[in-house]
Amino acid sequence: MKKNDDLFEFPCVDPDVAEANFFISEYCKRHFEEYADKKDVDFILDKFNEYVSINDNDYKKALSKSRQVLINYEQKINNKIIYDFYNIVEDKDEAFFNSWIKRAYKLTLKYKISVFDLVCPRNFYQVLSYIVQDKFHPDVEIIFCKNVSNVGYEFKYDEQINKIAMIIDVSDNIQDSEFLASNAAGALILHKRRLGLKTSDSDRNILIQASKNDINKNFRANGIYNRSAGILIWDLKRLYGCKFEEAILKMREKNLIYREGIQCIESCSYCVDKVACVRYYRDSYANACKAILNSNIYSTSKPAKIRKKFASKIQFVRYDD
């Protein structure tokens, strides 16, 4: 089987699912930034700074290698099914993680993404600019979450006889057999890829359809501009202490006000839609507050009621800012 050209390219991921994955990752990072235990933050920062220095101060290289270490560890404790990635992890990397990999994986599950990714939120000035220019392509990060798309079944792989057993829940909790079958088919194809087995065009189509039909609506993204604007306002308020109206003005200065398909070209003080504009961005910000609080994604069509007042001090300087 041909290896993935991109180390973290998810095979056959539907675009909507990729967008949802992108935003969940960014919500997780900001949840960590605002709500994480200080002992977790200190531990991760200390280890990451050390690992970056081992990798010649190239933090992106350190991120890539650390992700694979965690993936390999997860697969090792789950029937030894290994992802089909390039082997970029060296002995010195394994040695670095060896004494604390269990804690690293525990924190990864706690915060849903790789421990080192947590300290590298993306710059949403840049993200929003790409969206306005219609050049946005989400970078899909790996979400570590045990309850994703596996309701009603589980796979057990026996490496000695090279066979996969599928165990199905036949209790009253599982009623939609058609959904169960299609979702399980998608999971089986992913397992085949991880084992290095050949997959067909039919497999690809099944996987795409399974992602579109995912019953977990948290993995469906709507309104990428709304979500990105909400995150940017969160960042401006959180990092720079901007008041809400100041955050909107900063977006206006960079030509990032873009509502209902029409990019803003007027000064805010002369705009007849100013009240509606403020309401629109307050809804986007409220949605981001709720999503960040819960490290999850929510529909943008139903405005959240939460209004965040930051209470904690900034615990670290971002790497990817």
C-alpha positions as CSV (number, residue, x, y, z in Angstrom):
1,M,0.0,0.0,0.0
2,K,1.2,3.5,-0.8
3,K,2.0,5.5,2.3
4,N,0.3,8.9,2.9
5,D,2.3,11.8,1.5
6,D,1.2,14.0,4.4
7,L,1.9,12.5,7.8
8,F,-1.4,13.7,9.2
9,E,-3.6,13.4,6.1
10,F,-6.8,11.6,7.1
11,P,-7.8,9.1,4.4
12,C,-11.1,9.9,2.6
13,V,-12.4,12.5,5.1
14,D,-15.5,14.4,3.9
15,P,-14.8,18.2,3.7
16,D,-17.5,19.0,6.3
17,V,-16.0,16.6,8.7
18,A,-12.5,18.0,8.1
19,E,-13.9,21.5,8.9
20,A,-15.5,20.3,12.1
21,N,-12.3,18.5,13.2
22,F,-10.3,21.7,12.6
23,F,-12.6,23.8,14.8
24,I,-12.9,21.2,17.5
25,S,-9.1,21.2,17.7
26,E,-9.0,25.0,18.1
27,Y,-11.7,24.9,20.7
28,C,-9.7,22.3,22.6
29,K,-6.6,24.4,22.6
30,R,-8.4,27.4,24.0
31,H,-10.2,25.3,26.6
32,F,-6.8,24.2,27.7
33,E,-5.5,27.8,27.7
34,E,-8.4,29.0,29.9
35,Y,-9.5,26.1,32.0
36,A,-6.6,23.6,32.3
37,D,-5.1,22.7,35.7
38,K,-1.9,24.7,36.2
39,K,0.0,21.5,37.0
40,D,-1.0,20.2,33.6
41,V,0.1,23.4,31.8
42,D,3.4,23.5,33.6
43,F,4.1,19.8,32.9
44,I,3.3,20.1,29.2
45,L,5.2,23.4,28.7
46,D,8.3,22.0,30.4
47,K,8.3,18.9,28.3
48,F,7.5,20.7,25.0
49,N,10.3,23.3,25.5
50,E,12.7,20.5,26.2
51,Y,11.6,18.5,23.1
52,V,11.7,21.5,20.8
53,S,15.3,22.1,21.9
54,I,16.1,18.4,21.1
55,N,14.6,19.0,17.6
56,D,16.9,22.0,16.9
57,N,14.3,24.5,18.0
58,D,11.9,23.4,15.2
59,Y,8.6,23.3,17.1
60,K,6.6,22.1,14.0
61,K,9.0,19.1,13.7
62,A,8.6,18.4,17.4
63,L,4.8,18.6,17.0
64,S,4.8,16.1,14.1
65,K,7.0,13.6,15.9
66,S,5.2,13.8,19.2
67,R,1.9,13.1,17.5
68,Q,3.2,10.0,16.0
69,V,4.6,8.8,19.3
70,L,1.1,9.2,20.8
71,I,-0.6,7.5,17.9
72,N,1.8,4.6,18.1
73,Y,1.3,4.4,21.9
74,E,-2.5,4.4,21.5
75,Q,-2.4,1.7,18.8
76,K,0.0,-0.4,20.9
77,I,-2.4,-0.5,23.8
78,N,-5.3,-1.2,21.4
79,N,-4.5,-4.5,19.7
80,K,-1.2,-3.2,18.2
81,I,-2.9,-1.8,15.0
82,I,-0.4,0.8,13.7
83,Y,-1.1,3.7,11.4
84,D,0.5,3.6,8.0
85,F,2.7,6.6,8.4
86,Y,6.3,7.4,7.5
87,N,8.6,6.4,10.4
88,I,9.9,9.8,11.5
89,V,10.3,8.8,15.2
90,E,13.9,7.9,16.2
91,D,15.2,6.1,19.2
92,K,16.0,9.3,20.9
93,D,12.3,10.4,20.5
94,E,11.1,7.1,22.1
95,A,13.7,7.5,24.9
96,F,12.5,11.1,25.6
97,F,8.8,10.0,25.9
98,N,9.4,6.6,27.5
99,S,9.2,7.5,31.2
100,W,6.1,9.7,30.9
101,I,4.2,8.5,27.8
102,K,1.4,7.1,30.0
103,R,0.8,10.5,31.5
104,A,1.1,12.2,28.2
105,Y,-1.6,9.9,26.7
106,K,-3.8,10.5,29.7
107,L,-3.6,14.2,29.3
108,T,-4.2,13.8,25.5
109,L,-7.4,12.0,26.2
110,K,-8.4,14.6,28.9
111,Y,-8.0,17.5,26.5
112,K,-8.8,15.5,23.3
113,I,-5.8,16.4,21.2
114,S,-2.1,15.8,21.4
115,V,-0.6,17.3,24.5
116,F,1.9,19.5,22.5
117,D,-0.7,20.8,20.1
118,L,-2.5,22.3,23.1
119,V,0.1,25.1,23.3
120,C,0.0,25.9,19.6
121,P,-3.4,27.6,18.8
122,R,-3.6,29.0,15.2
123,N,-3.6,32.6,14.3
124,F,-7.2,33.4,13.4
125,Y,-6.4,36.7,11.8
126,Q,-4.8,34.6,9.2
127,V,-7.6,31.9,9.2
128,L,-10.3,34.6,8.8
129,S,-8.3,36.3,6.0
130,Y,-8.2,33.0,4.1
131,I,-11.9,32.5,4.5
132,V,-12.8,36.0,3.3
133,Q,-10.5,35.3,0.2
134,D,-12.1,31.9,-0.3
135,K,-8.7,30.2,0.2
136,F,-9.5,28.3,3.4
137,H,-8.4,24.7,3.6
138,P,-8.6,23.2,7.1
139,D,-5.6,21.4,8.4
140,V,-6.9,18.3,10.0
141,E,-5.5,17.4,13.4
142,I,-6.0,14.1,15.2
143,I,-8.7,14.2,17.9
144,F,-8.1,11.6,20.6
145,C,-11.6,10.8,21.9
146,K,-12.8,7.3,22.8
147,N,-16.5,7.8,21.9
148,V,-16.2,8.9,18.3
149,S,-18.2,6.9,15.7
150,N,-18.1,3.5,17.4
151,V,-21.6,3.3,18.9
152,G,-22.9,-0.3,18.9
153,Y,-19.8,-2.2,17.9
154,E,-16.1,-2.7,18.5
155,F,-13.2,-4.4,16.6
156,K,-10.7,-6.8,18.0
157,Y,-7.6,-7.6,16.0
158,D,-5.7,-10.8,16.5
159,E,-2.3,-10.3,15.0
160,Q,-1.3,-14.0,15.3
161,I,-4.0,-15.2,12.9
162,N,-4.3,-11.9,11.1
163,K,-8.1,-11.6,11.5
164,I,-10.5,-9.0,12.8
165,A,-13.5,-9.9,15.0
166,M,-16.4,-7.5,15.1
167,I,-18.4,-7.5,18.3
168,I,-21.9,-6.0,18.0
169,D,-24.2,-4.6,20.7
170,V,-27.7,-6.2,20.2
171,S,-29.3,-4.5,23.2
172,D,-32.3,-2.2,23.0
173,N,-29.9,0.7,22.9
174,I,-29.0,0.0,19.2
175,Q,-32.0,0.2,17.0
176,D,-30.8,1.6,13.7
177,S,-29.2,-1.4,12.0
178,E,-28.6,0.4,8.7
179,F,-26.6,3.2,10.4
180,L,-24.7,0.6,12.4
181,A,-23.7,-1.3,9.3
182,S,-22.6,1.7,7.3
183,N,-20.7,3.2,10.3
184,A,-19.0,-0.1,11.1
185,A,-18.0,-0.5,7.4
186,G,-16.2,2.8,7.5
187,A,-14.4,1.8,10.7
188,L,-13.4,-1.5,9.1
189,I,-11.9,0.3,6.1
190,L,-9.9,2.6,8.4
191,H,-8.6,-0.5,10.2
192,K,-7.6,-2.0,6.8
193,R,-5.6,1.1,6.0
194,R,-3.9,1.1,9.3
195,L,-2.9,-2.5,8.8
196,G,-1.4,-1.7,5.4
197,L,-4.1,-3.6,3.4
198,K,-5.2,-2.5,0.0
199,T,-8.4,-0.4,-0.2
200,S,-10.6,0.0,-3.3
201,D,-12.7,2.9,-4.8
202,S,-15.8,1.3,-3.2
203,D,-14.1,1.4,0.2
204,R,-13.4,5.1,-0.3
205,N,-17.0,5.8,-1.2
206,I,-18.2,3.9,1.8
207,L,-15.9,5.9,4.1
208,I,-17.0,9.2,2.7
209,Q,-20.7,8.2,3.1
210,A,-20.1,7.0,6.6
211,S,-18.6,10.4,7.5
212,K,-21.6,12.2,6.0
213,N,-24.0,10.1,7.9
214,D,-22.3,10.2,11.2
215,I,-24.9,10.3,13.9
216,N,-22.7,12.5,16.1
217,K,-23.7,15.9,14.8
218,N,-20.8,17.5,16.7
219,F,-18.7,16.4,13.7
220,R,-20.7,18.5,11.2
221,A,-19.4,22.1,10.6
222,N,-21.7,25.0,9.5
223,G,-20.8,28.6,9.2
224,I,-17.0,28.6,9.1
225,Y,-16.8,32.4,9.0
226,N,-19.1,32.7,12.0
227,R,-17.0,30.2,14.0
228,S,-13.7,31.8,13.0
229,A,-14.9,35.3,13.8
230,G,-16.1,34.1,17.2
231,I,-12.7,32.5,18.0
232,L,-10.8,35.6,16.8
233,I,-12.9,37.8,19.1
234,W,-12.3,35.4,21.9
235,D,-8.5,35.7,21.3
236,L,-8.6,39.5,21.1
237,K,-10.5,39.7,24.4
238,R,-8.5,37.0,26.1
239,L,-5.0,38.0,25.0
240,Y,-5.2,41.7,24.6
241,G,-8.1,42.7,26.9
242,C,-10.1,44.2,24.0
243,K,-13.7,45.2,24.7
244,F,-16.2,43.7,22.3
245,E,-16.6,46.8,20.1
246,E,-12.8,47.2,20.0
247,A,-12.4,43.6,18.8
248,I,-14.8,44.4,15.9
249,L,-12.9,47.5,15.0
250,K,-9.6,45.5,14.9
251,M,-11.3,43.1,12.5
252,R,-12.6,46.1,10.4
253,E,-9.0,47.5,10.2
254,K,-7.9,44.3,8.5
255,N,-11.0,44.1,6.2
256,L,-12.2,41.0,8.0
257,I,-15.8,42.1,8.5
258,Y,-17.8,40.0,6.1
259,R,-21.5,39.3,6.5
260,E,-24.1,37.8,4.3
261,G,-21.6,37.6,1.4
262,I,-20.8,41.3,1.3
263,Q,-17.5,42.5,2.6
264,C,-17.6,45.6,4.8
265,I,-16.1,48.7,3.1
266,E,-17.6,51.5,5.3
267,S,-16.3,53.0,8.5
268,C,-18.2,51.6,11.5
269,S,-19.3,55.0,12.7
270,Y,-21.2,55.7,9.4
271,C,-22.6,52.2,8.9
272,V,-26.4,52.0,9.0
273,D,-26.1,48.2,9.9
274,K,-23.9,48.8,12.9
275,V,-26.5,47.5,15.4
276,A,-27.2,44.4,13.4
277,C,-23.5,43.8,12.9
278,V,-22.8,44.0,16.7
279,R,-25.6,41.5,17.3
280,Y,-24.2,39.2,14.6
281,Y,-20.7,39.1,16.1
282,R,-22.0,38.8,19.7
283,D,-23.8,35.6,18.6
284,S,-20.6,34.3,17.0
285,Y,-18.6,35.1,20.1
286,A,-21.2,33.5,22.4
287,N,-21.1,30.3,20.3
288,A,-17.3,30.3,20.6
289,C,-17.5,30.7,24.4
290,K,-19.8,27.7,24.7
291,A,-17.7,25.6,22.3
292,I,-14.5,26.4,24.1
293,L,-16.0,25.8,27.5
294,N,-17.1,22.3,26.4
295,S,-14.3,21.6,23.9
296,N,-16.9,20.8,21.3
297,I,-18.7,22.2,18.3
298,Y,-22.3,23.5,18.2
299,S,-24.7,24.7,15.6
300,T,-24.3,28.4,14.7
301,S,-28.0,28.6,13.8
302,K,-29.0,28.7,17.5
303,P,-27.1,31.5,19.3
304,A,-25.7,30.5,22.7
305,K,-26.5,32.5,25.8
306,I,-23.2,32.3,27.5
307,R,-21.1,35.5,27.8
308,K,-17.6,34.9,28.9
309,K,-15.8,37.0,31.5
310,F,-12.2,35.9,31.7
311,A,-11.1,35.2,35.3
312,S,-7.8,33.4,35.0
313,K,-4.4,34.8,34.1
314,I,-2.7,33.9,30.9
315,Q,-0.7,30.8,31.7
316,F,1.7,30.7,28.7
317,V,2.8,32.4,25.5
318,R,1.5,30.6,22.4
319,Y,4.0,28.9,20.1
320,D,1.9,29.3,16.9
321,D,0.7,32.9,17.3
